[in-house]
């Protein structure tokens, strides 16, 4: 997950309130429920010491919020100067929360916010196609003359059928050109194509190789929009999982090699964060300890001990959870975040040869063995690891 959208937080002085709330609107009394939800969370912020100016900014944001349709959640971050993050999420938070402190609860914010997947959606038929990308309204391309063949035989009918075939080709070419342009324009990671099979096949033949690589076909001729939305969401989830697996495989390959481009453990990742060496931060929330880290005014100023800050000539502004502190440092260094998980399998720790190792598999060949080894998720000591831009020692 890219973390650049968190950067506006780091230009603010704080302290910060972080609110995760249910914003579902699927009943007649949804507005009243909203007010009750916010009242409860607001009381929690008051108890935690949030000042009136922060509360006023949040009051205004909640009262003037966009009304979602159906199930939804909302993430808010505010400081005395205003609201810095205000996002609707597809699902409400598992545990609505209100946090106040020197930094926002960045880990909670990220976990509640699905990673965006740049997507182009097209519905294609003989008349042309409707193309939508980047959240913009869909546009129609094609529409070049009659597109229905006539029944019958003879030279005249054959000529008419050939003209219709040529119009199909032109319409499809126009749609393909528009799709290729949008794929390039938004740097798409996913192309969802709906329509009947013949039209999809013609479009696939006209698309650039780049677009074909991203293409997911859906048996849909323009029916239920909700079903299509669910299909797009599932395809986007597949893209997110591939990203995650790719990063975890890169970590597994780099871990323990002499180049020193992968580390795990809280102390090691904190050191890499101070050096702004983190390219990708891996976090296993189930294994992340309750340890709080010292942070300074600058995002990269993070430490386990006060003496570590003293060597930098920095003063701490407070203590925050490890996840929040490391996310702040990583985002400021333009790093990415990957959520990992334990319990799948282990990779050998070169520093601890006596550690429990995974059971050997029985693949068909050496290539299969390598693939199986890379498919396992490596363990993260203290629930954190990092792929580095350069070795820190």
C-alpha positions as CSV (number, residue, x, y, z in Angstrom):
1,X,0.0,0.0,0.0
2,X,1.3,3.5,-0.9
3,X,1.4,5.8,2.1
4,X,1.8,9.2,0.3
5,X,-1.9,10.1,1.1
6,X,-0.8,10.2,4.8
7,X,1.9,12.9,4.2
8,X,-0.4,15.9,4.9
9,X,-0.5,14.8,8.5
10,X,3.2,15.4,9.0
11,X,3.0,19.1,8.1
12,X,0.6,19.7,11.0
13,X,1.4,20.6,14.5
14,X,-1.1,18.3,16.3
15,X,-2.1,17.0,18.7
16,X,-4.5,14.8,16.7
17,X,-7.9,13.1,17.1
18,X,-8.5,10.0,15.1
19,X,-12.1,8.7,14.7
20,X,-13.2,5.4,13.1
21,X,-17.0,5.3,12.9
22,X,-19.9,3.4,11.3
23,X,-21.4,5.5,8.6
24,X,-24.0,3.0,7.4
25,X,-27.2,4.5,5.9
26,X,-29.6,1.6,5.1
27,X,-32.5,2.4,7.3
28,X,-35.0,5.2,7.7
29,X,-33.5,6.3,11.0
30,X,-29.9,6.3,9.7
31,X,-29.4,10.0,10.4
32,X,-30.5,9.6,14.0
33,X,-28.1,6.6,14.4
34,X,-25.3,8.7,13.0
35,X,-25.8,11.4,15.6
36,X,-25.9,8.8,18.4
37,X,-22.7,7.1,17.1
38,X,-20.9,10.4,16.9
39,X,-22.1,11.5,20.4
40,X,-20.6,8.4,21.9
41,X,-17.3,8.8,20.1
42,X,-17.2,12.5,20.9
43,X,-17.6,11.8,24.6
44,X,-14.6,9.4,24.4
45,X,-12.5,12.2,22.9
46,X,-13.5,14.6,25.6
47,X,-12.4,12.0,28.2
48,X,-9.1,11.7,26.5
49,X,-8.5,15.4,26.6
50,X,-9.4,16.6,23.1
51,X,-9.7,20.4,23.1
52,X,-12.8,22.3,21.9
53,X,-11.3,23.5,18.6
54,X,-10.5,19.9,17.5
55,X,-14.0,18.8,18.6
56,X,-15.6,21.7,16.7
57,X,-13.8,20.8,13.5
58,X,-15.0,17.2,13.8
59,X,-18.6,18.3,14.6
60,X,-18.7,20.3,11.4
61,X,-17.2,17.4,9.4
62,X,-19.8,14.9,10.7
63,X,-22.7,17.3,10.3
64,X,-21.8,18.1,6.7
65,X,-20.7,14.7,5.7
66,X,-21.5,13.1,2.4
67,X,-24.3,10.6,2.9
68,X,-23.2,7.1,1.7
69,X,-25.5,4.5,0.2
70,X,-25.8,1.3,2.2
71,X,-23.0,-0.1,4.4
72,X,-20.0,2.2,4.9
73,X,-17.5,3.4,7.4
74,X,-15.7,6.7,8.0
75,X,-12.2,7.7,9.0
76,X,-11.5,11.2,10.4
77,X,-8.2,12.8,11.6
78,X,-8.3,16.3,12.9
79,X,-6.0,18.7,14.8
80,X,-6.6,22.3,16.2
81,X,-6.2,23.7,12.6
82,X,-8.9,21.5,11.0
83,X,-9.7,18.1,9.5
84,X,-6.7,16.6,7.6
85,X,-8.2,13.2,6.6
86,X,-11.9,12.5,5.9
87,X,-12.6,9.2,4.1
88,X,-15.5,7.0,3.5
89,X,-14.7,3.3,3.5
90,X,-16.7,0.4,2.0
91,X,-17.2,-1.3,5.3
92,X,-17.7,0.0,8.8
93,X,-14.8,-0.5,11.3
94,X,-14.9,-3.8,13.3
95,X,-14.4,-1.7,16.4
96,X,-15.4,2.0,16.2
97,X,-12.9,4.1,18.1
98,X,-11.8,7.5,19.1
99,X,-8.1,8.3,19.8
100,X,-6.4,11.5,20.9
101,X,-2.6,12.0,21.1
102,X,0.5,13.6,19.8
103,X,0.1,11.6,16.6
104,X,-3.0,10.2,14.9
105,X,-3.6,6.4,15.2
106,X,-2.1,5.8,11.8
107,X,-2.2,2.1,11.9
108,X,-6.0,2.1,12.6
109,X,-6.5,4.6,9.7
110,X,-4.6,2.5,7.3
111,X,-6.3,-0.8,8.3
112,X,-9.7,0.8,7.8
113,X,-8.9,2.2,4.4
114,X,-8.7,-0.2,1.5
115,X,-5.8,0.2,-0.8
116,X,-6.9,1.8,-4.1
117,X,-6.6,-0.2,-7.3
118,X,-6.5,1.9,-10.5
119,X,-9.3,0.4,-12.6
120,X,-10.8,0.8,-16.1
121,X,-14.3,-0.7,-16.6
122,X,-15.7,-1.2,-20.1
123,X,-19.0,-2.7,-21.4
124,X,-18.7,-3.7,-25.0
125,X,-21.2,-4.8,-27.7
126,X,-21.7,-4.5,-31.5
127,X,-22.6,-0.8,-31.3
128,X,-19.4,0.2,-29.4
129,X,-18.6,0.4,-25.7
130,X,-19.0,2.4,-22.5
131,X,-15.7,3.2,-20.8
132,X,-15.2,4.5,-17.3
133,X,-11.8,5.1,-15.5
134,X,-10.5,6.8,-12.4
135,X,-13.9,7.4,-10.9
136,X,-14.9,9.6,-13.9
137,X,-18.4,9.3,-15.6
138,X,-18.4,6.7,-18.3
139,X,-18.1,7.7,-22.0
140,X,-19.5,6.0,-25.1
141,X,-17.2,5.1,-28.1
142,X,-18.2,3.6,-31.4
143,X,-21.7,3.8,-32.9
144,X,-20.7,3.7,-36.5
145,X,-23.8,2.8,-38.5
146,X,-26.1,-0.3,-38.5
147,X,-24.8,-3.3,-36.7
148,X,-27.4,-6.0,-37.3
149,X,-27.0,-8.5,-40.1
150,X,-29.9,-9.3,-42.4
151,X,-31.1,-12.7,-43.1
152,X,-31.0,-14.1,-46.7
153,X,-28.6,-15.1,-49.4
154,X,-27.2,-13.7,-52.6
155,X,-24.5,-11.3,-53.4
156,X,-26.4,-8.2,-52.1
157,X,-27.0,-9.8,-48.7
158,X,-23.4,-11.0,-48.5
159,X,-22.2,-7.5,-49.2
160,X,-24.4,-6.0,-46.5
161,X,-23.2,-8.6,-44.0
162,X,-19.6,-7.7,-44.9
163,X,-20.4,-4.0,-44.3
164,X,-21.9,-4.8,-40.9
165,X,-18.9,-6.9,-40.0
166,X,-16.7,-3.9,-41.0
167,X,-18.8,-1.6,-38.7
168,X,-18.4,-4.1,-35.9
169,X,-14.6,-4.0,-36.4
170,X,-14.5,-0.1,-36.5
171,X,-16.7,0.2,-33.4
172,X,-14.5,-2.3,-31.6
173,X,-11.3,-0.5,-32.7
174,X,-12.7,2.8,-31.4
175,X,-13.5,1.2,-28.1
176,X,-10.0,-0.4,-27.9
177,X,-8.3,2.8,-28.7
178,X,-10.2,4.6,-25.9
179,X,-9.5,1.7,-23.4
180,X,-5.8,1.8,-24.3
181,X,-5.7,5.5,-23.8
182,X,-7.4,5.3,-20.4
183,X,-5.2,2.4,-19.2
184,X,-2.2,4.5,-20.0
185,X,-3.6,7.7,-18.6
186,X,-4.5,6.3,-15.2
187,X,-1.7,3.8,-15.1
188,X,-4.3,1.1,-14.7
189,X,-3.7,-2.1,-12.7
190,X,-7.0,-3.7,-13.6
191,X,-9.2,-3.7,-16.7
192,X,-12.7,-5.2,-16.3
193,X,-14.6,-6.0,-19.5
194,X,-18.3,-6.9,-19.6
195,X,-20.5,-7.9,-22.5
196,X,-21.3,-11.0,-24.5
197,X,-18.5,-13.3,-25.4
198,X,-18.1,-12.5,-29.1
199,X,-17.8,-8.7,-28.4
200,X,-15.3,-9.3,-25.6
201,X,-13.2,-11.5,-27.9
202,X,-13.2,-8.9,-30.6
203,X,-12.1,-6.3,-28.1
204,X,-9.3,-8.4,-26.7
205,X,-7.9,-8.9,-30.2
206,X,-7.7,-5.1,-30.7
207,X,-6.3,-4.2,-27.3
208,X,-2.6,-3.5,-26.7
209,X,-0.6,-6.3,-24.9
210,X,-0.4,-4.1,-21.8
211,X,-4.2,-3.9,-21.6
212,X,-4.7,-7.6,-22.3
213,X,-2.4,-8.4,-19.3
214,X,-4.7,-6.5,-17.0
215,X,-8.0,-7.8,-18.5
216,X,-10.6,-9.6,-16.4
217,X,-13.7,-10.7,-18.4
218,X,-17.2,-10.8,-16.9
219,X,-20.3,-12.5,-18.3
220,X,-22.4,-9.4,-18.1
221,X,-24.4,-7.8,-20.8
222,X,-25.4,-4.7,-18.9
223,X,-27.5,-6.2,-16.1
224,X,-27.5,-5.5,-12.4
225,X,-25.0,-2.7,-11.5
226,X,-24.7,-4.1,-7.9
227,X,-23.5,-7.5,-9.3
228,X,-21.0,-5.8,-11.5
229,X,-19.7,-3.7,-8.6
230,X,-19.2,-6.8,-6.5
231,X,-17.3,-8.4,-9.4
232,X,-15.0,-5.3,-9.8
233,X,-14.4,-5.4,-6.0
234,X,-13.4,-9.0,-6.1
235,X,-11.1,-8.4,-9.0
236,X,-9.5,-5.5,-7.2
237,X,-9.0,-7.7,-4.1
238,X,-7.1,-10.2,-6.3
239,X,-4.8,-7.4,-7.5
240,X,-4.2,-6.3,-3.8
241,X,-3.4,-9.9,-2.9
242,X,-0.9,-10.2,-5.8
243,X,0.8,-7.0,-4.7
244,X,1.0,-8.3,-1.2
245,X,2.4,-11.7,-2.2
246,X,5.0,-10.1,-4.5
247,X,6.3,-7.9,-1.6
248,X,6.4,-10.9,0.8
249,X,8.3,-13.0,-1.8
250,X,10.8,-10.1,-2.2
251,X,11.3,-10.0,1.5
252,X,11.7,-13.8,1.7
253,X,14.3,-13.7,-1.1
254,X,16.3,-10.9,0.5
255,X,16.1,-12.1,4.1
256,X,19.4,-13.3,5.5
257,X,21.4,-12.6,2.4
258,X,24.8,-11.0,2.7
259,X,23.5,-7.8,1.0
260,X,21.6,-6.9,4.2
261,X,18.6,-5.6,2.3
262,X,15.9,-7.1,4.6
263,X,15.6,-6.9,8.4
264,X,13.1,-8.1,11.0
265,X,12.5,-7.2,14.6
266,X,11.5,-4.0,16.3
267,X,15.0,-2.7,17.1
268,X,16.3,-3.4,13.5
269,X,13.3,-1.8,11.8
270,X,13.5,1.3,14.1
271,X,17.2,1.7,13.2
272,X,16.3,1.4,9.5
273,X,13.5,3.9,9.9
274,X,15.8,6.5,11.5
275,X,18.2,6.1,8.6
276,X,15.2,6.5,6.1
277,X,16.3,3.2,4.5
278,X,12.9,1.5,4.5
279,X,11.5,0.8,1.0
280,X,8.7,-1.5,2.1
281,X,7.5,-1.9,5.7
282,X,5.9,-5.3,6.6
283,X,3.6,-5.5,9.5
284,X,1.8,-8.5,11.1
285,X,-0.8,-6.8,13.3
286,X,-1.5,-10.1,15.2
287,X,2.2,-10.2,16.4
288,X,2.9,-6.5,16.8
289,X,3.8,-5.9,20.5
290,X,2.2,-3.2,22.7
291,X,5.6,-1.5,22.9
292,X,5.5,2.3,22.6
293,X,8.3,4.1,20.8
294,X,9.6,7.6,21.4
295,X,9.0,10.0,18.6
296,X,10.3,13.5,17.8
297,X,8.9,16.4,15.8
298,X,10.4,15.0,12.6
299,X,8.9,11.7,11.3
300,X,12.3,9.8,11.1
301,X,13.0,10.6,14.7
302,X,11.9,7.4,16.4
303,X,13.6,5.3,19.0
304,X,13.2,2.6,21.6
305,X,15.3,4.4,24.2
306,X,15.9,8.0,25.1
307,X,19.7,7.7,24.7
308,X,19.1,6.8,21.1
309,X,17.4,10.1,20.6
310,X,20.1,11.9,22.5
311,X,22.8,10.8,20.0
312,X,20.7,12.5,17.3
313,X,20.4,15.7,19.4
314,X,16.6,15.3,19.3
315,X,14.0,15.8,21.9
316,X,11.0,13.5,22.2
317,X,7.5,14.9,21.8
318,X,5.9,11.7,23.3
319,X,5.4,8.0,23.1
320,X,3.1,6.3,20.6
321,X,2.4,2.7,19.5
322,X,5.1,1.0,17.4
323,X,2.8,0.7,14.4
324,X,2.0,4.3,14.4
325,X,5.6,5.5,14.8
326,X,7.0,3.2,12.1
327,X,4.2,4.1,9.7
328,X,4.9,7.8,10.1
329,X,8.6,7.3,9.5
330,X,8.0,5.0,6.5
331,X,5.4,7.3,4.8
332,X,7.8,10.3,5.2
333,X,10.5,8.2,3.4
334,X,8.0,7.3,0.5
335,X,7.9,3.7,1.6
336,X,5.1,1.2,1.0
337,X,3.2,-0.8,3.6
338,X,2.5,-4.6,3.3
339,X,0.3,-6.4,5.8
340,X,1.7,-9.9,6.5
341,X,0.4,-12.8,8.5
342,X,1.8,-15.6,10.7
343,X,1.1,-19.2,10.9
344,X,1.5,-20.0,7.2
345,X,5.1,-21.3,7.2
346,X,8.6,-20.2,8.3
347,X,11.8,-19.4,6.6
348,X,15.2,-20.2,8.1
349,X,16.6,-17.5,10.4
350,X,20.4,-17.5,9.7
351,X,21.0,-15.9,13.1
352,X,19.1,-18.6,14.9
353,X,19.8,-22.0,13.3
354,X,18.1,-23.8,16.2
355,X,14.8,-22.2,15.5
356,X,11.9,-24.5,14.5
357,X,11.9,-25.0,10.7
358,X,9.1,-25.8,8.3
359,X,8.4,-29.4,7.4
360,X,10.0,-30.2,4.0
361,X,7.6,-30.5,1.1
362,X,7.7,-33.0,-1.7
363,X,7.5,-31.0,-4.9
364,X,7.8,-32.6,-8.3
365,X,11.1,-30.8,-9.1
366,X,13.5,-28.1,-7.9
367,X,11.5,-25.3,-9.6
368,X,8.4,-26.5,-7.7
369,X,10.4,-26.6,-4.5
370,X,11.6,-23.0,-4.9
371,X,8.0,-21.8,-5.7
372,X,6.7,-23.6,-2.7
373,X,9.3,-22.0,-0.5
374,X,8.6,-18.5,-1.7
375,X,4.8,-19.0,-1.4
376,X,5.2,-19.2,2.4
377,X,4.9,-16.1,4.5
378,X,8.1,-15.4,6.4
379,X,7.9,-14.9,10.2
380,X,8.3,-11.3,11.4
381,X,10.1,-10.9,14.7
382,X,8.0,-8.5,16.9
383,X,5.5,-8.4,14.0
384,X,7.6,-6.1,11.8
385,X,10.1,-6.4,9.0
386,X,11.4,-4.2,6.2
387,X,12.9,-4.4,2.7
388,X,15.6,-1.8,2.6
389,X,16.9,0.6,-0.1
390,X,20.4,0.2,1.3
391,X,22.0,-1.8,4.1
392,X,22.2,0.0,7.4
393,X,25.3,-1.8,8.6
